[in-house]
């Protein structure tokens, strides 16, 4: 039997680990091994920032868009990804209104936010090691500089709305005539799992969606205890309102397909961050226990594997769109955006891609997230990716038992997804 003092050490260490596991998550991501605020980021925006500082990269302003177009070109972000939000829910809330909405542009990794007349270009990125990292570039500074941001952004972007980790979010609110959210009516963080009728309050949405209704394109009417809006009035908007000066924006739309993709990938990024952090914390905690118990550290313990699997299964559920709200009517947005989005993905010998859109019954023809090719997914710890691949293989081969409320791809889609992955994923 080990000496009593050794047992006390084990108990004390185990209690310390248990307390750490229940510590507020907003404090934990600054602990080892994450060190969020102090760690050096490694992502496309950080590389651009370093290039600007070294003088090896140049951004060229143009009127009336400033550095926006040049910034998008450097980061390989299509202007057709533009979506517009008119609520006062960002750093530049004073400049935002229904007549002067904030524009957001994005690709698989990076998000850019601009407001006509605003002081800043807001930038965020899904960093492989750190999750969402936030930057800003002053619109009136020459030469341009990109600076990392901290606590101001994290007040909202490291909260319960982002799983208490540095993340992104899309919110649906009831907006008043000036763009302020009517908070007593409630807000909702939206994703592919959100009912269509609850999406996009405070956003402009252009495109067709038949009998489907959403909250976009509308000003709400405040009541004594709540707020109301007319979903029919905001439906199937073919062009943006005349009160918006379109010369100040890079395109003339706020595309419905871009909105749906934005919702999908933001939650996908957040779940990848959760898996990354949970895995690294689990490995850290096991290393402590391995040392205390004098056991070799080359095998994952049951508790460590269980912690990793828990986050991995949540990610796989989302990757496979198992709780996606299906469409009751076809969706159509900008053809040039949809075609450009589909063209960016790798294809198998049959010409199939995970970026092929469906837009009739659901978002994708082959429902597995295209972000499996992303820098953030590639950068996951090996133990995390192994758990994802095992679970993914079980579901695609029909050997996994899923909750009855979930709707995995059909057997035909599973076969196609397997073939696409084998052909396109190293």
Secondary structure, DSSP 8 states (H G I E B T S, - for coil): ---HHHHHHHHHHHHHHHHHHTS-HHHHTTSTTT-TTTS---SHHHHHHHHHHHTSS----BTTTBTHHHHHHHHT--GGG-EEE-SS-STTGGG-BTTB-EEEEE-SSEEEEEETT-SEEEEEEEETTTEEEEEEEETT-SS--EEE--HHHHHHHTSGGGTTSS----EE--B-TTS-B-GGG--EE--TTS-GGGS-TTEE-BSB-TT---STT---EE-SS-EE--TTTTSS--S--TTS-GGGSSSS--BHHHHHHHHHHHHHHHHHHHHHHHHHHHHHHHHHHHHHHT--SSS--HHHHHHHHHHHHHHHHHHTTTT----SS--B--HHHHHHHHHTS---TTS--TT-B--SSSSBSS-S-GGGGSHHHHTS-HHHHHHHHHHHHHHHTT-S---TT-----HHHHHHHHHHHHHH--
